[in-house]
């Protein structure tokens, strides 16, 4: 089986309490003062105490356009990405020359050459390393990346694969936008990265939890549940209020059906690794699956400590989980634009 050998999270250096971010967001996005009561309520109820940003807070008010913000995104993404990849490979007891394929996922900036190419060149990775940049998966990208590399390693069982996620959500900030999705996004999302090293079943250094199986699900008529509208100002968030209801409608049957194919039920899963979509989404996940109290504790803690990091978040939770060295079956899950979900069954 595919093994998850190491996970290395990476965070930018500028850390702020939620109260300070609330005040800054208010001055940038609500300069006329309208909507401040709603903004403060959303920030207070987001389940987030701190977030870390790619830039010092004062820089955001003077970013003049999408191009300047995206340039900042490229610079910070390469720095964080190189840190995460180098650290993960070292943690796995491997060298950069051992890496056969590098997959990169993001939804918060664009670059050509892509960030994976820039990271590979900065770190001096092999010239024949296979690269696979993925854009548009959003919050599901971390889970989907593990699933797709599992597919690859089934065909190449002696190979080493690395997944890199970098999401700098703060650099998508829309100024002078008092829409509810922008206010909600400004309350929840933070910046971060993570790299995961996976090894094929025949690699001599194979260690860590096994990936047993994966399941992808794309939900009908759900294109406007989550995503971006792209305009002259960059990425304007699309975030429907019905995300928790979509979770309640579909996720329970999806998970139970997937587990049933492997002779398992929800109570058999001892470890839950969930993307922290936000308090209402996490409550919907726990409710629809009838999870035991505390099953999503690490996810709630991650949301509180760093906010929602889009595709990187579930990888941060995975890293936290692996440090606890659990035993038995576990399920990694995330949802994102499409609207879609990704399930990864693991065994410790």
Beta strands, then each sheet from edge to edge (+ up, - down):
strand 1: 2-10
strand 2: 14-17
strand 3: 50-53
strand 4: 101-106
strand 5: 130-135
strand 6: 160-168
strand 7: 191-199
strand 8: 210-218
strand 9: 226-231
strand 10: 234-239
strand 11: 271-274
strand 12: 329-336
strand 13: 340-347
sheet 1: 5+ 4+ 6+ 7- 1+ 8- 13+ 12- 11-
sheet 2: 2+ 3-
sheet 3: 9+ 10-
end
